[in-house]
Amino acid sequence: MQSQAQMETRLPRNAKEGILFLLIISIISVNTIAPIITGLERGFSKEVYLETLKMMPIMWVIVVIFVKLVAGPLVGKVMPKFAGQGDGFNAKVLLNILLNVTVLSILLTIIGPWVGMKQISLETLGRFFQMWPRNFGVAFWIELLVAQPLARFAMKALHSRQASKTTKASS
């Protein structure tokens, strides 16, 4: 009998799929969240966007490292304390997004400007409580409405294709 995780078609089932899932979410997130937050901070212009594009590869690496080494393990420990056995898929996904975005937005509200300015500045810490709620809001809604649904759609399509191949092979 398959486990619940194996039956769920909207989530990765193995490490290879996990990497694909992370790539989809992180690439969408970095390419939308960073330009929006930078635009809100410095104004929306072609010049600001092009400057933001230069920092995106660095930010993408930082985001992936933080997801794998900080947010993922931390959220993995906290999730069972908040999510109940009877909670549905959508409730667990929403909680997971909320917790991950909280951790990542706290870290990136501090580190993002350092990468953008190419220097460590205490000014970022002084403005943290002014910047973090906005950054959290932008990241939360992008994750909830764009990045996560697209990644789950990709997983569902992948698993559907795998199932049809298996069905054809056994026929």
N, C-alpha and C positions, 0 to 999 in steps of 0.2 A: 504494500500500500504506500502511496506517495505521501510525503509530508505536506503540510499546508503551504510551506514556502515553495515546494516543487510544483504544486498545483497552481500557484499564483502566477499568472502570465504577465503581469505588469511590472514585475521586479526581476532583477538579475538572479539567475539560478546557480551561477558558478563564477569563478574569479575572472575569466575572460569577459563574460557579460557584465560583471561588476566594473571592469575597466571601461568598457564601452559606455555604460550608464554614467559613470563619473565624468568621462570625456564630454558627453553630450551636455550634461548639466553645467559643468565648469566652463565650457566654451561659450554656451549661451549666456550664462551668468556674467562672466567677465566682459563679454562683448556688449552687454546691455547695461548692467548695473554701473560699471566704471564710467562709461560716457554720460549716463544720466546724472550720477552724483557729481562728477566733475563739471558738467554743464550747470547744475544747480549752484555749485560753489563759485565758478568762474565765468558763467554766462555761456549760452549756447551759440557757438560760432564754428565755422569750418576750421579755423586755426586751433581752437581749443580741442575739437574732436581729433584733428590730425596729431596733435601733441599727445592726446590720450592714447591713440593707437600705438604710439611708440612704446608706451609703458605696459601695454596689455600682455605681451609675452612674459614679462617679468611677473606681473600680477597673477597671470594664470598659473605659473609655477608656484608662487607663494600660496595661492588658493588651494591648489591640489595638495601641497605639503600640509597646510593647516587642516584640510579635510581629513587626510589620512592619519596624521599624527596627533592632532588635538581634538577637533570637533567630533570626528567619528568615534574615537574611544570614549570621550567624555559623554557624548549623547548615548552611546551604547550602554554605559553604566547607569545613566539617569532614566532612560526610557522605561525600564521595568518598574521603576518606582511610581511612575505616573500612568502608564498604559495598563489597563486591566485585561484579563484573559478574554472577557466578553466584548472588548472594544472591536469595532469593525475596521476594515482595511482603511477607509477614508479617514477615520479618527486617528489611527496610528500614523498615517502619512502626514496629516496636518500637524500632529504633535512633533513628529520627526523634523518637519520643515521648520516649525517654530523654534525648536531647540537648536538645530544646526545654524539657522540664520542668526539667532541670538549670539551664539558663540563666535561665529565668523564675523558678524558685523561689529562686535566689540573689538576683536583683534584688528580687523581691516580698517576701522575708523581711526585707529592709531597708526598703523603701519602703512596704509594706502597713501596718505599725504607724504610720508617720509620717502616712499618710492617716487612719487610724483615730483617732489621738490629736490630729490637726490640728496637729502640731508636729514639727519635726525634733529627734530626740533621739539622743545618742550611746549611750544605754542599749541601743538596738536593735542597734548594732554589738557591744556587749559581750556580748550574749546570742545573737549570730548562730549560733555553733556548737552551742548548746543547741537553738535553734528550727529551724534549717534542715533537719536530717535528718527531723524530724517533718513539716514543711511539704512537703518533697520527697516523702515517702512518701504523704501524703494526695493531693497533686496527681498523682503518677505513677499511682496506682491509679484515681483518678477519670478521668483521661485515657485510660488503657488499657482500662478496663472500661465506661465510660459515654460520655464526650464523643466520643472518636474513633470508636467503633463506630456511634454514632447518626449522626454526620456522614457516615460512609462509607455507611451504610444509606440516608440521604437522597440521596446522590449516585447510588447504584445505582438507587434508585427513579426519580430524575429521568432518568437515562440510559435506563432501561427504557421510561419514558413517551415520551421523545424517539424511541427506536428504533421503538416501535409506531406513532407518528405518521408516521414516515418510511415504514414498511412500508405503512401504509394509503394514504398519498399516492401511492406508486409503484404501487399495485395498480390 
